[in-house]
Amino acid sequence: MDPLELKERHFENEFIFSTSRSGGPGGQNVNKLNTKVELRLNVISSSHFSNTEKELISRKLKNKINKDGDLILVSQSERTQLMNKMAVIEKFYDLISKTLTIPVKRRSTKPTFSSKIKRLETKRNRGIVKKMRKDSGIQE
């Protein structure tokens, strides 16, 4: 699923943000300002997901969801709270889109005729090189 499709569902009214002091870059500024942003979204009670999507998200992201059903994401890489808030929202959309995307199953194929010929030719050439090595030894 595309992140743009997810943005059209408008999750913003269900996001719960909390801030705290982060350990990221910023020198002594880190000790004064709450720049770390934590995003919470209750997946179970969200009206924007279907039941199958809820089940898929809770199964694939079980390490990021607590026992209350809250999906928790954190960003503390930026120097400002606003930038961290934007980063964590972007992280949410990317994560959910990857989770809801069903991977295409690989179809096994047979090697082509030319690839078989190429493989046999390289084996033959390698054998010739080894044979030449054996025969060119100096005998006393």
ABEGO torsion letter per residue (X at the ends): XBAAAAAAAGAAAABBBBBBBBABBGEAAAAABBABBBBBBBAAABAABBAAAAAAAAAAAAAABBAAGBBBBBBAABABAAAAAAAAAAAAAAAAAAAABBBBBBBBBBBBAAAAAAAAAAAAAAAAAAAAAAAABBBX
